[in-house]
Amino acid sequence: MSEQQRFQLLIHSITDYAIYMLDPTGLVTTWNPGAERFKGYSADQIIGHHFSLFFTPEDRAAGLPAKALRTALAEGRFEAEGWRVRKDGTRFWANAVLDPVFDTEGQHIGFAKITRDITAKREQERALYESEQRFTTLVQGVRDYAIYMLDTDGRITNWNSGAEAIKGYTADEIVGQHFSRFYTDEDRARGEPQFALETALREGKYEREAWRVRKDGSPFWASVVLDPIFDESGKHVGFAKITRDITERKKAEEELEDARTSLIQSQKLQALGELTGGIAHDFNNLMTVVAGSADFLLRKPDLPENKRKQYLEAIAETAERATTLTNHLLAFGRRQPIKPEVLDLNVRLDALAEVLSRTLGNNVHVALALTSDDTRVEIDAAQLETAILNAAVNARDAMPDGGTLTLGTRRVDEQGSEFVALDVSDTGTGMSKHVIERAFEPFFTTKEVGKGTGLGLSQIHGFAAQAGGRAEIRSQEGEGTTITFLLPRTEKKAAAAIATSEVHDLPEGLTVLLVEDNPQVREFAEGLLVDLGCSVISVDSAEQALESLGSDEVDLILSDVVMPGMSGLELARRVRETRPGIPVLLATGYSNEIMERGFECAVLGKPFGAADLSRAMSALLIESGISRPKTSAAARG
């Protein structure tokens, strides 16, 4: 097969292109199958006809076919896109290339014509163009959002009308500038613009609410979203930036928060008024008993022993009730001294159920619904029992005709934290929505005057919060109430029971520096220390205590925490720095006061008696390595 034959075979194998020859005047001299396929003419029908037959009437009238021949001959090539006409009269969009052909002697013998039907491509490009135009119109029509693009370095490449309205710059003023000019001076100094670009590129999005600056220098609160943009090959080509001015929304939120704060403050003042009135009422009742009994004893020193004992017991009992009331108040304020220990709630509830059965009476049945899961928690056992007792007494009062009180436990997982839920449920009258909303308020009660202090449920709330959890109420009128304590679960081992009522022996000849600004408390504490066999140096301020340390031999310091001038905590720090061998025991009526300030120190909770004081002092002396005083009282005499 000759080269000419192979070339002829190649041309006739191509069906996607019309490839044919023209003579010098434009008459068709050859015709391939591709030309026949999309122009519709067979070779017999078209050879010998002028190629202008494929042009539209408008193009023929404009002389385009002749121009194409002249241009190709003069410039060596003619290429154009435009409408062409098939045999059936339909039009198609064509890409046409016309080249002059010369023989071996350089004589012009005609033209080579290649045409391709690119109608589909043109439609796609047109659709894409129209889509881009619609999108541009949409973006430019948005006035509430600044929508624009940045290059990879953060320079602005386009700008919509919303951006101009919000930020104040026209496109001519801002395109090409770095977007960091919208940030405050503080944010620029902190590197926030670069951080935004890096975050968007690393995480796929950067989103913030912050202050931004307009052209005139005025600030506005902006909601900002920054997204990275990648081309079809995955190359990073820039960022899309959307900013919205939400200054009015922020202002409305701040006004709402101010209103909410004012409401809360008002509610606090109302609660404080109720609290103050309730405290005054209850303490006046308690003080009436104490003052009356003390007055009677003072006026009648010759009372029979049984009568004296009666009045003394009344004073002691009333003092205990006053301490209980104070503890309820401290628990509500989360300031009660706590002695946390690890307890198994199931074991504790099993034992407590018997006590409650005897306490609540025969018409209340106490049932247990305990989970088989681990129910160890680290809490103050006394506060737990007080809280359960408060809930149980409320449940009994809600079941005047009797019913069932159920103590239950269950495991609860909340966002990765494990809790033990202690449910105290009754079959009583239930609560209304209004009562539930106020149930944890101090001194709020639905009981008759004299039937309750209104501190029971607030003590429950304070205990649960102080233990690191919370208390909840579920109730429906006529269907009973469930009070739930959600307490953090622990993996620690349960502690062994420790006796707390015995008085501990202290080393003989122990000298204690007592620091207490309240004269009555100082006199009481001094009496306890003397009864425990100690020599006592009493002062009423931390400053005097430091002076005494310079002139007296002291084995231990017992100090109040809250005092005028230097506090007991600061005194303990000074002693640890200057006289580290002297142990310091701090007495306080508040919980966690020492630990919260980052200073570990031995703490004795108020109120305290001889057993509490001797136990705390003995433990501190052992911890400090002091088994007997450095010098005896006789030697100091």
C-alpha positions as CSV (number, residue, x, y, z in Angstrom):
1,M,0.0,0.0,0.0
2,S,1.4,3.3,-1.0
3,E,1.8,6.3,1.3
4,Q,-1.0,8.1,-0.6
5,Q,-3.3,5.2,-0.1
6,R,-2.6,5.0,3.6
7,F,-3.2,8.8,3.9
8,Q,-6.5,8.4,2.0
9,L,-7.5,5.5,4.4
10,L,-6.7,7.7,7.4
11,I,-8.9,10.6,6.2
12,H,-11.8,8.3,5.5
13,S,-11.5,6.8,8.9
14,I,-12.1,10.1,10.7
15,T,-15.8,10.7,11.5
16,D,-15.6,13.5,14.2
17,Y,-14.1,16.0,11.7
18,A,-15.3,17.1,8.3
19,I,-12.0,17.0,6.2
20,Y,-12.3,17.9,2.6
21,M,-10.6,19.9,-0.2
22,L,-11.6,22.9,-2.2
23,D,-10.3,24.1,-5.5
24,P,-8.9,27.7,-5.7
25,T,-12.4,29.1,-6.3
26,G,-13.9,27.3,-3.3
27,L,-15.6,24.3,-5.1
28,V,-15.6,21.0,-3.0
29,T,-13.3,18.5,-4.6
30,T,-13.1,15.7,-1.9
31,W,-15.4,14.7,1.0
32,N,-14.8,12.4,3.9
33,P,-17.3,10.4,6.0
34,G,-17.0,12.9,8.9
35,A,-18.2,15.7,6.6
36,E,-21.1,13.5,5.5
37,R,-22.0,12.6,9.1
38,F,-22.6,16.1,10.5
39,K,-23.3,18.1,7.3
40,G,-25.7,15.6,5.8
41,Y,-24.4,15.6,2.2
42,S,-23.0,12.5,0.5
43,A,-19.9,12.9,-1.7
44,D,-22.0,12.7,-4.9
45,Q,-24.4,15.4,-3.6
46,I,-21.7,18.0,-2.7
47,I,-18.5,17.5,-4.8
48,G,-18.5,20.3,-7.4
49,H,-20.6,22.6,-5.3
50,H,-19.3,25.8,-3.7
51,F,-18.4,25.5,0.0
52,S,-20.5,28.7,0.7
53,L,-23.4,26.4,0.6
54,F,-22.6,25.6,4.3
55,F,-22.7,29.2,5.4
56,T,-25.8,31.0,6.8
57,P,-27.6,33.4,4.4
58,E,-26.4,36.3,6.7
59,D,-22.8,35.2,6.3
60,R,-23.1,34.7,2.6
61,A,-24.6,38.2,2.3
62,A,-21.7,39.6,4.3
63,G,-19.2,37.9,1.9
64,L,-17.7,35.7,4.6
65,P,-16.9,32.7,2.3
66,A,-14.8,34.8,-0.1
67,K,-13.2,36.6,2.8
68,A,-12.2,33.2,4.3
69,L,-10.5,32.2,1.0
70,R,-8.7,35.5,0.7
71,T,-7.5,35.5,4.3
72,A,-6.2,31.9,4.2
73,L,-4.3,32.6,0.9
74,A,-2.9,35.9,2.2
75,E,-2.1,34.9,5.8
76,G,-1.6,31.1,5.4
77,R,-4.6,30.2,7.6
78,F,-8.1,31.2,8.4
79,E,-9.8,30.0,11.6
80,A,-13.2,30.9,13.0
81,E,-16.2,29.8,15.0
82,G,-19.7,30.4,13.9
83,W,-23.0,29.0,12.7
84,R,-23.0,26.6,9.7
85,V,-26.0,25.0,7.9
86,R,-26.6,21.3,7.4
87,K,-28.3,19.8,4.3
88,D,-31.7,19.7,6.1
89,G,-31.4,23.4,7.0
90,T,-30.6,23.0,10.7
91,R,-27.7,25.0,12.1
92,F,-24.7,23.8,14.2
93,W,-21.9,25.7,15.8
94,A,-18.7,24.9,14.0
95,N,-15.0,25.4,14.5
96,A,-13.5,25.8,11.0
97,V,-9.9,25.9,9.8
98,L,-9.0,26.7,6.2
99,D,-5.4,26.3,4.9
100,P,-4.1,27.0,1.4
101,V,-2.6,24.0,-0.5
102,F,0.4,24.4,-2.9
103,D,2.0,21.8,-5.3
104,T,5.6,20.9,-5.3
105,E,6.4,23.8,-7.5
106,G,4.7,26.3,-5.2
107,Q,1.6,26.7,-7.4
108,H,-1.6,27.3,-5.4
109,I,-3.9,24.4,-6.2
110,G,-6.7,24.8,-3.6
111,F,-7.6,24.7,0.1
112,A,-7.7,22.1,2.9
113,K,-10.9,22.5,5.0
114,I,-11.3,21.0,8.5
115,T,-14.6,21.6,10.3
116,R,-15.8,20.3,13.7
117,D,-19.3,20.4,15.2
118,I,-18.8,22.0,18.7
119,T,-22.5,22.8,19.3
120,A,-22.6,20.7,22.6
121,K,-19.4,22.4,23.9
122,R,-20.8,25.8,23.0
123,E,-24.0,25.0,24.9
124,Q,-22.0,23.9,27.9
125,E,-19.9,27.0,27.8
126,R,-23.0,29.2,27.4
127,A,-24.8,27.5,30.2
128,L,-21.7,27.9,32.4
129,Y,-21.4,31.6,31.4
130,E,-25.1,32.1,32.2
131,S,-24.8,30.3,35.5
132,E,-21.8,32.4,36.4
133,Q,-23.7,35.6,35.4
134,R,-26.6,34.5,37.6
135,F,-24.3,33.7,40.4
136,T,-22.6,37.1,40.1
137,T,-25.9,38.8,40.0
138,L,-27.0,36.9,43.1
139,V,-23.8,37.7,45.0
140,Q,-23.9,41.3,44.0
141,G,-27.6,41.5,44.9
142,V,-26.9,40.4,48.5
143,R,-26.7,43.5,50.7
144,D,-26.8,42.0,54.2
145,Y,-23.6,39.9,53.8
146,A,-20.1,40.9,52.7
147,I,-19.2,38.2,50.2
148,Y,-15.8,38.3,48.6
149,M,-12.7,36.3,47.8
150,L,-9.1,36.4,48.9
151,D,-6.0,35.0,47.1
152,T,-3.7,32.6,49.0
153,D,-1.9,35.5,50.8
154,G,-5.2,37.1,52.0
155,R,-5.5,39.9,49.4
156,I,-8.9,40.7,48.1
157,T,-9.7,39.7,44.6
158,N,-13.4,40.6,44.3
159,W,-16.0,42.6,46.2
160,N,-19.8,42.5,46.3
161,S,-22.3,45.3,47.1
162,G,-23.0,43.9,50.6
163,A,-19.3,44.3,51.4
164,E,-19.4,47.9,50.2
165,A,-22.5,48.5,52.3
166,I,-21.1,47.0,55.4
167,K,-17.5,48.0,55.3
168,G,-17.7,51.2,53.3
169,Y,-15.1,50.5,50.6
170,T,-15.9,50.5,46.9
171,A,-14.4,47.6,44.8
172,D,-11.9,50.0,43.2
173,E,-10.7,51.1,46.7
174,I,-10.3,47.6,48.2
175,V,-9.5,45.0,45.6
176,G,-5.8,44.1,45.8
177,Q,-5.6,45.2,49.5
178,H,-5.0,42.8,52.4
179,F,-8.1,41.8,54.3
180,S,-6.3,42.4,57.6
181,R,-7.2,46.1,57.3
182,F,-10.7,45.2,58.6
183,Y,-9.3,44.0,61.9
184,T,-8.8,46.0,65.0
185,D,-5.2,47.1,65.9
186,E,-5.2,44.7,68.9
187,D,-6.2,41.7,66.6
188,R,-3.6,42.6,64.0
189,A,-0.9,42.9,66.7
190,R,-1.9,39.5,68.0
191,G,-1.7,38.0,64.5
192,E,-5.4,37.1,64.2
193,P,-5.6,37.6,60.4
194,Q,-2.8,35.1,59.7
195,F,-4.2,32.8,62.3
196,A,-7.6,32.9,60.5
197,L,-6.0,31.9,57.2
198,E,-4.0,29.1,58.7
199,T,-7.0,27.8,60.7
200,A,-9.2,27.8,57.6
201,L,-6.6,25.9,55.6
202,R,-5.8,23.4,58.3
203,E,-9.4,22.7,59.6
204,G,-11.4,23.5,56.5
205,K,-13.2,26.5,58.1
206,Y,-12.5,29.5,60.4
207,E,-15.5,30.9,62.2
208,R,-15.6,33.7,64.7
209,E,-17.6,36.6,66.2
210,A,-15.5,39.6,66.9
211,W,-15.1,43.4,66.4
212,R,-14.2,44.6,62.9
213,V,-13.5,48.1,61.6
214,R,-15.3,50.0,58.7
215,K,-13.6,52.4,56.3
216,D,-14.5,55.4,58.5
217,G,-12.9,53.7,61.6
218,S,-16.1,52.8,63.3
219,P,-16.3,49.3,64.9
220,F,-19.0,46.8,64.3
221,W,-19.6,43.3,65.7
222,A,-19.2,40.8,62.9
223,S,-20.0,37.1,62.3
224,V,-17.1,35.9,60.1
225,V,-16.8,32.6,58.1
226,L,-13.6,31.9,56.1
227,D,-13.4,28.8,53.8
228,P,-10.4,27.6,51.7
229,I,-11.0,27.2,47.9
230,F,-9.3,24.5,45.8
231,D,-9.3,24.1,42.0
232,E,-10.2,20.8,40.2
233,S,-6.7,19.4,40.7
234,G,-6.9,20.1,44.5
235,K,-4.6,23.0,44.4
236,H,-5.3,25.8,47.0
237,V,-6.2,28.9,45.0
238,G,-7.6,31.2,47.7
239,F,-10.4,31.8,50.3
240,A,-14.1,32.6,50.3
241,K,-15.0,35.2,53.0
242,I,-18.5,35.9,54.3
243,T,-19.0,38.6,56.9
244,R,-22.3,39.8,58.5
245,D,-22.8,42.8,60.6
246,I,-24.6,41.5,63.8
247,T,-24.1,44.6,65.9
248,E,-27.8,45.1,66.5
249,R,-28.2,41.4,67.5
250,K,-25.3,41.7,69.9
251,K,-26.8,44.9,71.4
252,A,-30.1,43.1,71.8
253,E,-28.4,40.2,73.5
254,E,-26.6,42.5,75.8
255,E,-29.8,44.3,76.7
256,L,-31.5,40.9,77.3
257,E,-28.6,39.8,79.5
258,D,-28.8,43.1,81.4
259,A,-32.6,42.5,81.9
260,R,-31.9,38.9,83.0
261,T,-29.2,40.1,85.4
262,S,-31.6,42.7,86.8
263,L,-34.3,40.1,87.2
264,I,-31.9,37.7,88.9
265,Q,-30.7,40.5,91.2
266,S,-34.3,41.3,92.0
267,Q,-35.0,37.6,92.8
268,K,-31.9,37.4,94.9
269,L,-33.1,40.4,96.9
270,Q,-36.5,38.8,97.4
271,A,-34.9,35.6,98.4
272,L,-32.5,37.5,100.8
273,G,-35.5,39.2,102.3
274,E,-37.2,35.8,102.9
275,L,-34.0,34.3,104.2
276,T,-33.4,37.2,106.6
277,G,-37.0,37.1,107.9
278,G,-36.8,33.3,108.3
279,I,-33.5,33.4,110.1
280,A,-34.7,36.1,112.4
281,H,-37.9,34.2,113.2
282,D,-36.2,30.9,113.9
283,F,-33.2,32.3,115.8
284,N,-35.5,34.5,117.9
285,N,-37.4,31.4,118.9
286,L,-34.2,29.6,119.7
287,M,-32.7,32.5,121.6
288,T,-35.9,32.9,123.6
289,V,-35.3,29.4,125.0
290,V,-31.6,30.0,125.7
291,A,-32.0,33.5,127.1
292,G,-35.0,32.5,129.3
293,S,-33.3,29.4,130.7
294,A,-30.0,31.3,131.4
295,D,-31.8,34.2,133.0
296,F,-33.8,31.8,135.2
297,L,-30.6,30.0,136.3
298,L,-28.8,33.3,137.1
299,R,-31.7,34.6,139.1
300,K,-32.3,31.4,141.1
301,P,-28.9,30.0,141.9
302,D,-30.5,27.8,144.6
303,L,-32.7,25.8,142.2
304,P,-32.9,22.0,142.9
305,E,-30.5,20.0,140.9
306,N,-33.2,18.4,138.7
307,K,-34.5,21.8,137.8
308,R,-31.0,23.1,137.0
309,K,-30.4,20.0,134.8
310,Q,-33.7,20.6,133.0
311,Y,-32.8,24.2,132.1
312,L,-29.2,23.2,131.1
313,E,-30.5,20.5,128.9
314,A,-32.9,22.9,127.3
315,I,-30.0,25.3,126.5
316,A,-27.9,22.4,125.1
317,E,-30.8,21.1,123.0
318,T,-31.6,24.5,121.7
319,A,-27.9,25.2,120.9
320,E,-27.8,21.9,118.9
321,R,-30.9,23.0,116.9
322,A,-29.2,26.4,116.3
323,T,-26.1,24.5,115.0
324,T,-28.3,22.4,112.7
325,L,-30.0,25.5,111.4
326,T,-26.6,27.2,110.7
327,N,-25.4,24.0,108.9
328,H,-28.5,24.1,106.7
329,L,-27.7,27.7,105.8
330,L,-24.1,26.9,105.1
331,A,-25.0,23.9,103.0
332,F,-27.4,26.1,101.0
333,G,-24.5,28.6,100.4
334,R,-22.1,25.7,99.7
335,R,-19.9,27.0,102.6
336,Q,-20.5,24.2,105.2
337,P,-17.4,22.4,106.4
338,I,-17.3,19.0,104.7
339,K,-15.5,15.8,105.7
340,P,-15.6,13.8,102.5
341,E,-15.2,10.0,102.7
342,V,-15.7,7.2,100.2
343,L,-19.1,5.5,100.8
344,D,-20.9,2.7,99.1
345,L,-24.4,4.2,98.7
346,N,-26.1,0.8,98.5
347,V,-24.6,-0.2,101.8
348,R,-25.4,3.1,103.5
349,L,-29.0,3.1,102.2
350,D,-29.5,-0.4,103.3
351,A,-28.6,0.5,106.9
352,L,-30.4,3.9,106.7
353,A,-33.7,2.2,105.6
354,E,-34.1,0.6,109.0
355,V,-33.6,3.9,110.8
356,L,-36.1,5.6,108.5
357,S,-38.7,2.9,109.1
358,R,-38.7,3.6,112.8
359,T,-38.5,7.4,112.3
360,L,-41.3,7.8,109.8
361,G,-43.9,5.7,111.5
362,N,-45.9,2.6,110.9
363,N,-48.0,3.9,108.0
364,V,-45.0,4.7,105.8
365,H,-43.4,1.6,104.2
366,V,-39.7,2.1,103.3
367,A,-38.6,0.1,100.2
368,L,-35.2,-0.3,98.5
369,A,-34.5,-0.3,94.7
370,L,-30.7,-0.6,94.6
371,T,-28.7,-1.1,91.4
372,S,-26.2,-4.0,91.1
373,D,-23.6,-1.5,89.7
374,D,-20.8,0.0,91.7
375,T,-22.2,3.0,93.8
376,R,-19.1,4.4,95.5
377,V,-19.1,8.2,96.0
378,E,-16.9,10.5,97.9
379,I,-19.1,12.8,100.1
380,D,-19.7,13.9,103.7
381,A,-21.7,11.1,105.3
382,A,-23.4,13.3,107.9
383,Q,-24.6,15.7,105.2
384,L,-25.8,12.8,103.1
385,E,-27.9,11.4,106.0
386,T,-29.3,14.8,106.8
387,A,-30.3,15.4,103.2
388,I,-31.9,12.0,102.9
389,L,-33.7,12.5,106.2
390,N,-35.0,16.0,105.0
391,A,-36.3,14.4,101.8
392,A,-37.9,11.5,103.8
393,V,-39.6,13.8,106.2
394,N,-41.0,15.9,103.3
395,A,-42.2,12.6,101.7
396,R,-43.9,11.5,105.0
397,D,-45.7,14.9,105.2
398,A,-46.8,14.5,101.6
399,M,-48.4,11.1,102.5
400,P,-50.7,11.9,105.5
401,D,-52.7,8.7,105.0
402,G,-49.5,6.6,104.6
403,G,-47.7,5.3,101.5
404,T,-44.4,4.0,100.2
405,L,-41.0,5.7,100.4
406,T,-38.5,4.1,98.0
407,L,-34.8,4.7,98.2
408,G,-33.2,3.8,94.9
409,T,-29.8,3.9,93.1
410,R,-28.7,3.8,89.5
411,R,-25.7,4.7,87.3
412,V,-25.9,7.7,85.1
413,D,-23.4,8.8,82.3
414,E,-23.5,12.4,81.2
415,Q,-21.1,13.6,78.5
416,G,-18.3,11.2,79.7
417,S,-18.8,11.8,83.4
418,E,-20.1,9.1,85.7
419,F,-22.7,9.7,88.4
420,V,-24.6,7.7,90.9
421,A,-28.2,8.8,91.1
422,L,-29.9,8.5,94.5
423,D,-33.7,8.6,94.1
424,V,-36.0,9.3,97.1
425,S,-39.5,8.6,95.8
426,D,-42.9,8.8,97.5
427,T,-46.5,8.1,96.6
428,G,-47.8,11.3,98.1
429,T,-49.7,14.3,96.9
430,G,-47.0,15.6,94.5
431,M,-46.1,19.2,93.8
432,S,-47.5,21.8,91.4
433,K,-45.2,23.4,88.8
434,H,-45.0,26.6,90.8
435,V,-43.9,24.7,93.9
436,I,-41.3,22.7,92.0
437,E,-39.8,26.0,90.6
438,R,-39.4,27.4,94.1
439,A,-38.8,24.2,96.1
440,F,-35.0,24.7,96.6
441,E,-35.3,28.4,97.7
442,P,-34.4,29.0,101.4
443,F,-37.4,29.4,103.7
444,F,-39.9,28.6,101.0
445,T,-42.4,26.1,102.4
446,T,-46.0,25.1,101.8
447,K,-46.3,23.8,105.4
448,E,-48.2,25.6,108.2
449,V,-46.4,28.1,110.4
450,G,-44.3,26.3,112.9
451,K,-44.3,23.0,111.0
452,G,-41.0,23.6,109.2
453,T,-38.1,26.0,108.6
454,G,-38.2,25.9,104.8
455,L,-34.5,24.9,104.8
456,G,-34.9,21.1,104.2
457,L,-34.8,21.1,100.4
458,S,-32.4,24.0,100.2
459,Q,-30.0,21.9,102.4
460,I,-30.5,19.1,99.8
461,H,-29.6,21.5,97.0
462,G,-26.6,22.8,98.8
463,F,-25.3,19.3,99.8
464,A,-25.5,18.0,96.2
465,A,-23.8,21.0,94.7
466,Q,-21.1,21.0,97.4
467,A,-20.5,17.3,96.6
468,G,-19.9,18.2,92.9
469,G,-23.3,17.1,91.6
470,R,-26.8,18.5,91.7
471,A,-30.3,17.8,93.0
472,E,-33.4,17.5,90.8
473,I,-37.2,17.2,91.5
474,R,-39.7,15.3,89.4
475,S,-43.2,15.5,90.5
476,Q,-46.8,15.5,89.4
477,E,-49.8,16.5,91.5
478,G,-51.6,13.4,92.8
479,E,-48.8,11.0,91.6
480,G,-46.0,11.5,94.1
481,T,-42.5,13.1,94.0
482,T,-39.0,11.9,93.3
483,I,-36.0,13.9,94.6
484,T,-32.8,12.8,92.9
485,F,-29.2,13.4,94.1
486,L,-26.7,13.1,91.2
487,L,-23.4,12.5,92.9
488,P,-20.0,11.9,91.1
489,R,-19.0,8.2,91.1
490,T,-15.5,7.4,92.4
491,E,-13.1,4.4,92.0
492,K,-11.5,5.0,95.4
493,K,-11.9,2.4,98.1
494,A,-14.5,2.9,100.8
495,A,-13.1,4.2,104.1
496,A,-13.4,2.3,107.4
497,A,-15.6,3.7,110.1
498,I,-13.8,6.0,112.6
499,A,-15.0,6.7,116.1
500,T,-15.5,10.4,116.6
501,S,-16.8,10.9,120.1
502,E,-13.8,10.1,122.4
503,V,-11.4,12.7,123.7
504,H,-7.8,12.1,122.7
505,D,-5.0,12.3,125.2
506,L,-2.5,15.1,124.4
507,P,1.2,15.3,125.5
508,E,1.7,16.7,129.0
509,G,2.9,20.3,129.3
510,L,1.7,21.3,125.8
511,T,1.7,25.1,125.3
512,V,-0.9,26.4,122.8
513,L,-1.0,29.9,121.3
514,L,-4.7,30.7,120.9
515,V,-5.5,33.4,118.3
516,E,-9.2,34.4,118.3
517,D,-10.7,37.9,117.9
518,N,-14.1,37.0,119.4
519,P,-13.8,37.3,123.2
520,Q,-16.6,34.7,123.9
521,V,-15.2,32.2,121.5
522,R,-11.7,32.8,122.8
523,E,-12.8,32.3,126.4
524,F,-14.6,29.1,125.4
525,A,-11.7,27.7,123.5
526,E,-9.3,28.6,126.3
527,G,-11.4,26.7,128.7
528,L,-11.4,23.6,126.5
529,L,-7.7,23.7,126.1
530,V,-7.1,24.0,129.9
531,D,-9.5,21.1,130.5
532,L,-7.4,19.1,128.0
533,G,-4.3,19.8,130.1
534,C,-2.7,22.5,128.0
535,S,-1.0,25.8,128.9
536,V,-2.6,28.6,126.9
537,I,-1.4,31.9,125.6
538,S,-4.4,33.9,124.4
539,V,-4.2,36.8,121.9
540,D,-6.9,38.5,119.8
541,S,-5.0,39.1,116.6
542,A,-2.5,37.5,114.2
543,E,-0.2,40.5,114.7
544,Q,-0.1,39.9,118.5
545,A,0.5,36.2,117.8
546,L,3.6,36.9,115.8
547,E,4.9,39.1,118.7
548,S,4.3,36.3,121.2
549,L,6.2,33.9,119.0
550,G,9.3,36.0,119.5
551,S,9.1,35.9,123.3
552,D,7.3,32.7,124.3
553,E,7.9,29.0,123.7
554,V,4.9,27.6,121.8
555,D,4.2,24.0,120.8
556,L,1.1,24.5,118.6
557,I,-1.0,27.5,117.3
558,L,-4.8,27.3,117.2
559,S,-6.1,30.3,115.2
560,D,-9.4,31.5,113.8
561,V,-9.3,32.2,110.0
562,V,-11.4,35.3,109.6
563,M,-10.0,38.2,111.8
564,P,-9.5,41.9,111.4
565,G,-6.2,42.8,109.8
566,M,-4.1,39.7,109.1
567,S,-6.1,36.6,108.6
568,G,-5.4,33.2,110.2
569,L,-4.4,31.9,106.8
570,E,-1.7,34.6,106.4
571,L,-0.5,33.9,109.9
572,A,-0.1,30.2,109.0
573,R,2.0,31.2,106.0
574,R,4.2,33.5,108.0
575,V,4.7,30.9,110.7
576,R,5.6,28.3,108.1
577,E,8.2,30.6,106.6
578,T,9.7,31.8,109.9
579,R,9.0,29.0,112.4
580,P,8.3,25.9,110.3
581,G,8.6,23.6,113.3
582,I,5.4,25.0,114.9
583,P,2.2,23.3,113.6
584,V,-0.8,25.5,113.0
585,L,-4.4,24.4,113.3
586,L,-7.0,26.8,111.7
587,A,-10.6,26.9,113.0
588,T,-13.2,27.9,110.5
589,G,-16.9,27.7,109.8
590,Y,-16.5,27.7,106.0
591,S,-15.8,24.8,103.7
592,N,-12.8,24.5,101.4
593,E,-11.6,28.0,102.4
594,I,-8.0,26.8,102.8
595,M,-7.8,24.5,99.8
596,E,-9.5,27.0,97.4
597,R,-6.6,29.5,98.2
598,G,-4.0,27.0,97.2
599,F,-2.5,26.5,100.8
600,E,-2.8,23.2,102.6
601,C,-3.2,23.5,106.3
602,A,-4.9,21.5,109.1
603,V,-8.5,22.7,109.6
604,L,-10.9,22.3,112.5
605,G,-14.5,22.9,111.7
606,K,-16.7,25.2,113.8
607,P,-18.5,24.6,116.1
608,F,-16.2,22.2,117.9
609,G,-16.1,20.5,121.3
610,A,-13.4,18.8,123.4
611,A,-13.5,15.6,121.3
612,D,-13.2,17.5,118.0
613,L,-10.4,19.8,119.3
614,S,-8.3,17.0,120.9
615,R,-8.6,14.7,117.9
616,A,-7.5,17.5,115.5
617,M,-4.6,18.6,117.7
618,S,-3.5,15.0,118.3
619,A,-3.5,14.2,114.5
620,L,-1.6,17.4,113.8
621,L,1.0,16.7,116.4
622,I,1.6,13.2,115.1
623,E,1.8,14.5,111.6
624,S,4.4,17.1,112.7
625,G,6.4,14.5,114.5
626,I,5.8,15.9,118.0
627,S,5.0,13.3,120.6
628,R,5.8,15.5,123.6
629,P,6.4,19.3,124.0
630,K,9.9,20.8,123.6
631,T,9.8,22.2,127.1
632,S,7.5,21.4,130.0
633,A,5.1,23.9,131.6
634,A,7.1,23.7,134.9
635,A,10.3,24.5,133.1
636,R,8.7,27.6,131.7
637,G,7.2,28.6,135.0
